[in-house]
Amino acid sequence: MAAMGGSKHHLDTPSATSKPSTVRRNCLILFLASPLAATTAPAQAPPSADLWRVATASLTSPPALVTGAAATFWNPAGPLDQAHLSVGGQMVQTADILGLAGFLIGAQRTIGRSAQVNLLVGRVHIRDLVRTTSSPNSLEGSIPVYEFSVGVGGGFHSSTIEFGGLLRLHESRFDFLGEGGVTFDLGLRVRPFDRLRVAAATHFFPVDFSRDETTDYYIGAEYDVGRRVSIAGTHARVVLRYGTTFHALGGVDHTVGAGMMWQEQFAVDAVLMGESALGKRMWRPALGLSLRFGRYTVVLARSNGLNDLGATYRIGLDVEVMR
């Protein structure tokens, strides 16, 4: 992962001589941060949870279909892990011009043959925002902007259905304003027949069932084309994927993609995402590589940045602690 540091940025009103990239960055930050001035009910996610939508863009499959120890962040119905205990972590970082970074740490514990317990910790923040006045010289101290959450959940599994829930506690900060909240999400994965998997999940759904601007609804489908596709003299398993994200306050995002896996050890995933952020639909690609050796799985991913603000990178590591 690239270093978390970088050049300092000023969150100030852009002047006529500001560089276009700086203007776009400030507009995007203000778009993400503007809801933070509103009052949030304790049973909702803080508005700063919107920052996670930038991190979600680094996924190389629809959010409802993501796998791994930290996958319950997007879908509480995590796939049944063959290991009795597995842990995983992911780090996400955007280009310096936006300055967003975050991490996820998850753990899964299988109980018996059909139950699972999940723990999850995540934090996302915008770094290097310094205080300024009308002078270009920065004032002492930086502006803290972050969202932190801790979740606990569980699920039940059968040969064709996976169902789970996740209770999440949120804490956020935007400069001097701090807020908290509680959300509870449900997820479902169904395999109607051997080659097809359909999944759905809520994300940051408020406990009091109120309408919350940070809530998303995920739907995804994955079809296994076949296990004997010949590529470069080797046999690979090929899957096709489609996903839809519905935003609570309007807007629909689409994801189409495909993946190839060789011997269950090396995989390549590619997607094209159509996002409605900033009120304008934009399409951007993402590519991911994963390598499994022994009890370890390493994931590397890159996507084009939101609103042409550079790339978004993701690094992940999953470990089977107990088999």
C-alpha positions as CSV (number, residue, x, y, z in Angstrom):
1,M,0.0,0.0,0.0
2,A,1.2,3.4,-0.8
3,A,2.3,5.6,2.2
4,M,-0.6,7.2,4.1
5,G,1.2,10.5,4.1
6,G,1.3,13.1,1.3
7,S,1.3,16.7,0.5
8,K,-1.0,18.9,2.6
9,H,-4.4,20.0,1.2
10,H,-6.4,23.1,2.0
11,L,-10.2,22.8,2.3
12,D,-11.0,26.4,1.4
13,T,-13.2,28.2,-1.2
14,P,-11.5,27.7,-4.6
15,S,-10.3,30.8,-6.2
16,A,-10.5,31.6,-9.9
17,T,-6.8,30.6,-10.2
18,S,-7.3,27.2,-8.5
19,K,-6.2,24.2,-10.5
20,P,-9.1,22.2,-12.0
21,S,-8.1,19.0,-10.1
22,T,-8.1,20.9,-6.8
23,V,-11.5,22.4,-7.5
24,R,-12.9,18.9,-8.3
25,R,-11.3,17.5,-5.1
26,N,-12.8,20.3,-2.9
27,C,-16.2,20.0,-4.6
28,L,-16.2,16.2,-4.0
29,I,-15.2,16.6,-0.3
30,L,-17.8,19.2,0.2
31,F,-20.4,16.9,-1.5
32,L,-19.5,14.1,0.8
33,A,-19.2,16.2,4.0
34,S,-22.1,18.6,3.5
35,P,-24.7,16.3,5.1
36,L,-22.6,16.2,8.3
37,A,-24.1,19.4,9.5
38,A,-27.5,17.8,9.7
39,T,-28.8,16.1,12.9
40,T,-28.6,12.3,12.9
41,A,-30.9,10.1,15.0
42,P,-29.0,7.6,17.3
43,A,-30.6,4.8,15.4
44,Q,-29.0,5.8,12.1
45,A,-25.6,5.8,10.5
46,P,-23.8,9.1,10.7
47,P,-23.9,11.0,7.4
48,S,-20.1,10.6,7.1
49,A,-20.7,6.9,6.4
50,D,-21.1,8.2,2.8
51,L,-17.3,8.1,2.7
52,W,-17.6,4.3,2.4
53,R,-19.1,4.6,-1.0
54,V,-15.8,5.7,-2.3
55,A,-14.1,2.7,-0.8
56,T,-16.7,0.3,-2.1
57,A,-15.8,1.4,-5.6
58,S,-12.6,-0.6,-5.3
59,L,-14.5,-3.9,-5.3
60,T,-14.1,-6.1,-8.3
61,S,-17.5,-7.8,-7.9
62,P,-21.0,-6.6,-6.9
63,P,-21.0,-5.8,-3.1
64,A,-23.6,-8.5,-2.4
65,L,-21.3,-11.2,-3.8
66,V,-18.0,-10.2,-2.1
67,T,-16.2,-13.0,-0.3
68,G,-13.6,-13.1,2.4
69,A,-13.3,-12.6,6.2
70,A,-14.3,-8.9,5.9
71,A,-17.1,-9.6,3.3
72,T,-19.8,-9.2,6.0
73,F,-19.2,-5.4,5.8
74,W,-21.2,-5.5,2.6
75,N,-23.3,-8.6,3.0
76,P,-23.9,-10.1,6.5
77,A,-24.7,-13.5,4.9
78,G,-21.1,-14.3,4.4
79,P,-20.4,-17.6,2.5
80,L,-19.8,-20.6,4.8
81,D,-16.1,-20.8,5.5
82,Q,-14.5,-24.2,5.4
83,A,-12.1,-23.0,8.1
84,H,-13.2,-23.1,11.8
85,L,-11.7,-19.6,12.3
86,S,-10.5,-17.1,9.7
87,V,-9.4,-13.5,9.9
88,G,-8.8,-10.9,7.2
89,G,-8.0,-7.3,6.6
90,Q,-8.3,-4.9,3.8
91,M,-6.8,-1.4,3.2
92,V,-8.2,1.1,0.7
93,Q,-6.5,4.3,-0.5
94,T,-7.3,6.8,-3.1
95,A,-4.9,9.1,-5.0
96,D,-3.4,12.0,-3.0
97,I,-5.6,14.5,-4.7
98,L,-8.6,13.1,-2.8
99,G,-6.7,11.8,0.2
100,L,-9.2,9.1,1.4
101,A,-8.0,6.0,3.1
102,G,-9.6,3.2,5.2
103,F,-9.3,-0.3,6.6
104,L,-11.5,-3.2,7.4
105,I,-10.6,-6.1,9.8
106,G,-13.0,-9.1,10.0
107,A,-13.1,-12.5,11.7
108,Q,-15.3,-15.5,11.1
109,R,-15.9,-18.4,13.5
110,T,-17.8,-21.4,12.4
111,I,-20.0,-23.1,15.0
112,G,-21.1,-26.6,14.2
113,R,-21.9,-27.3,10.6
114,S,-24.5,-24.6,9.9
115,A,-23.8,-21.5,12.0
116,Q,-21.2,-18.7,12.0
117,V,-20.3,-15.7,14.1
118,N,-18.7,-12.6,12.6
119,L,-16.8,-9.6,14.1
120,L,-15.9,-6.5,12.1
121,V,-14.0,-3.3,12.6
122,G,-13.7,-0.5,10.0
123,R,-12.6,3.1,9.6
124,V,-12.4,5.5,6.7
125,H,-11.1,9.0,6.7
126,I,-9.9,11.9,4.6
127,R,-6.4,13.0,5.5
128,D,-4.3,16.1,5.1
129,L,-7.1,18.7,5.5
130,V,-5.5,21.7,7.1
131,R,-7.1,24.8,8.5
132,T,-6.8,28.1,6.5
133,T,-8.2,31.6,6.5
134,S,-8.1,33.9,3.6
135,S,-4.4,33.5,3.7
136,P,-2.8,30.6,1.8
137,N,-0.8,29.8,5.0
138,S,-2.2,26.9,7.0
139,L,-3.2,27.3,10.6
140,E,-2.0,24.9,13.3
141,G,-3.8,21.5,13.4
142,S,-5.7,19.5,10.8
143,I,-9.4,19.0,10.2
144,P,-10.5,15.4,11.3
145,V,-12.9,13.8,9.0
146,Y,-13.6,10.1,9.6
147,E,-16.2,7.3,10.2
148,F,-15.5,4.4,12.5
149,S,-17.7,1.3,13.1
150,V,-17.7,-1.9,15.0
151,G,-20.0,-4.8,14.1
152,V,-21.0,-8.2,15.5
153,G,-23.2,-10.6,13.6
154,G,-24.0,-14.2,12.8
155,G,-25.5,-16.4,10.1
156,F,-27.0,-19.8,9.3
157,H,-26.2,-21.9,6.3
158,S,-27.6,-24.8,4.4
159,S,-26.6,-26.4,1.1
160,T,-28.6,-23.8,-0.9
161,I,-29.2,-20.8,1.4
162,E,-27.0,-18.5,3.5
163,F,-28.7,-15.9,5.8
164,G,-27.1,-13.5,8.2
165,G,-27.4,-10.3,10.2
166,L,-25.0,-7.6,11.4
167,L,-25.4,-5.1,14.2
168,R,-23.1,-2.1,13.8
169,L,-22.1,0.8,16.1
170,H,-21.0,4.0,14.4
171,E,-18.9,6.9,15.5
172,S,-17.9,9.8,13.3
173,R,-16.2,13.2,13.4
174,F,-16.2,16.2,11.1
175,D,-14.0,18.9,12.6
176,F,-15.7,19.8,15.9
177,L,-18.9,17.9,15.1
178,G,-19.1,14.3,16.4
179,E,-22.0,11.9,16.0
180,G,-22.9,8.3,16.5
181,G,-25.5,5.8,15.5
182,V,-26.6,2.1,15.3
183,T,-27.6,0.2,12.2
184,F,-28.7,-3.4,11.7
185,D,-28.3,-5.1,8.3
186,L,-29.6,-8.4,6.8
187,G,-28.2,-10.4,4.0
188,L,-29.2,-13.4,1.9
189,R,-27.4,-15.7,-0.6
190,V,-29.3,-18.3,-2.5
191,R,-28.0,-21.0,-4.9
192,P,-31.2,-22.1,-6.8
193,F,-29.1,-24.5,-8.9
194,D,-25.4,-25.5,-9.1
195,R,-24.1,-22.8,-11.4
196,L,-26.2,-19.8,-10.2
197,R,-25.9,-17.7,-7.1
198,V,-28.2,-14.8,-6.2
199,A,-27.5,-12.4,-3.3
200,A,-29.2,-9.4,-1.6
201,A,-28.3,-7.2,1.4
202,T,-29.0,-4.0,3.1
203,H,-26.2,-1.6,4.1
204,F,-26.3,0.8,7.0
205,F,-30.1,0.2,7.5
206,P,-31.4,2.3,10.5
207,V,-32.7,0.4,13.5
208,D,-35.7,2.7,13.8
209,F,-36.7,2.0,10.1
210,S,-36.4,5.7,9.3
211,R,-35.3,7.0,5.9
212,D,-31.6,7.4,6.0
213,E,-29.5,9.0,3.2
214,T,-26.6,6.6,3.8
215,T,-28.6,3.4,3.3
216,D,-27.9,1.3,0.3
217,Y,-29.6,-1.9,-1.0
218,Y,-27.4,-4.4,-2.8
219,I,-28.5,-7.1,-5.3
220,G,-26.2,-9.4,-7.2
221,A,-26.1,-12.5,-9.4
222,E,-23.2,-14.8,-10.4
223,Y,-23.4,-17.5,-13.1
224,D,-20.7,-20.2,-13.4
225,V,-20.1,-20.6,-17.2
226,G,-18.3,-23.9,-16.7
227,R,-15.3,-25.6,-15.2
228,R,-13.6,-26.8,-18.3
229,V,-12.9,-23.6,-20.3
230,S,-9.5,-23.9,-22.0
231,I,-7.4,-20.8,-21.8
232,A,-3.7,-20.8,-22.8
233,G,-3.6,-24.6,-22.5
234,T,-5.0,-24.7,-19.0
235,H,-8.5,-25.1,-17.7
236,A,-10.1,-22.2,-15.9
237,R,-13.5,-21.7,-14.2
238,V,-15.3,-18.6,-15.7
239,V,-18.1,-16.7,-13.9
240,L,-20.3,-13.8,-15.1
241,R,-21.6,-11.3,-12.6
242,Y,-24.2,-8.5,-12.5
243,G,-25.1,-6.2,-9.5
244,T,-27.3,-3.3,-8.7
245,T,-27.1,-0.8,-5.9
246,F,-30.2,1.2,-4.9
247,H,-29.5,4.4,-2.9
248,A,-32.1,5.4,-0.3
249,L,-32.4,9.0,-1.6
250,G,-32.5,8.0,-5.2
251,G,-30.0,6.8,-7.8
252,V,-29.1,3.4,-9.1
253,D,-25.6,2.0,-9.7
254,H,-24.9,-1.0,-12.0
255,T,-22.0,-3.4,-12.1
256,V,-21.2,-5.9,-14.8
257,G,-18.1,-8.1,-14.8
258,A,-16.5,-11.5,-15.1
259,G,-13.9,-13.6,-13.3
260,M,-11.6,-16.5,-14.1
261,M,-10.0,-18.8,-11.6
262,W,-7.3,-21.4,-12.2
263,Q,-7.1,-24.4,-9.9
264,E,-8.8,-22.5,-7.1
265,Q,-5.5,-20.7,-6.5
266,F,-5.2,-17.8,-8.9
267,A,-8.1,-15.5,-10.0
268,V,-8.6,-12.4,-12.2
269,D,-11.7,-10.3,-11.8
270,A,-12.8,-7.3,-13.9
271,V,-15.9,-5.1,-13.6
272,L,-17.3,-2.1,-15.2
273,M,-19.2,0.2,-12.8
274,G,-21.9,2.7,-13.7
275,E,-22.2,5.2,-10.8
276,S,-24.6,8.0,-10.3
277,A,-22.5,9.9,-7.8
278,L,-22.6,13.7,-8.0
279,G,-25.8,13.5,-10.0
280,K,-24.0,12.3,-13.1
281,R,-23.7,8.8,-14.3
282,M,-20.1,7.7,-14.9
283,W,-18.6,4.4,-16.0
284,R,-15.3,3.2,-14.7
285,P,-13.4,-0.1,-14.8
286,A,-11.8,-2.0,-11.9
287,L,-9.4,-5.0,-12.0
288,G,-8.4,-7.4,-9.2
289,L,-6.0,-10.2,-8.8
290,S,-6.1,-12.8,-6.0
291,L,-3.5,-15.5,-5.1
292,R,-4.1,-18.4,-2.7
293,F,-1.3,-20.3,-1.2
294,G,-1.8,-22.7,1.7
295,R,-4.0,-20.9,4.3
296,Y,-3.3,-17.4,2.9
297,T,-5.2,-15.5,0.2
298,V,-3.8,-12.1,-1.1
299,V,-6.0,-9.7,-3.1
300,L,-4.8,-6.7,-5.1
301,A,-7.3,-4.4,-6.8
302,R,-7.4,-1.0,-8.6
303,S,-10.3,1.1,-10.0
304,N,-10.4,4.4,-11.7
305,G,-11.2,7.2,-9.3
306,L,-14.5,8.9,-8.7
307,N,-15.1,12.0,-10.8
308,D,-11.6,11.6,-12.5
309,L,-9.8,12.1,-9.2
310,G,-7.2,9.5,-9.6
311,A,-7.3,5.8,-8.8
312,T,-8.6,3.8,-5.8
313,Y,-6.4,0.9,-4.6
314,R,-7.2,-2.0,-2.3
315,I,-5.0,-4.7,-0.7
316,G,-6.5,-7.6,1.2
317,L,-5.2,-10.6,3.1
318,D,-7.3,-13.5,4.4
319,V,-5.9,-16.2,6.7
320,E,-7.4,-19.5,7.8
321,V,-6.3,-19.7,11.4
322,M,-8.0,-23.0,12.2
323,R,-9.2,-25.7,9.8
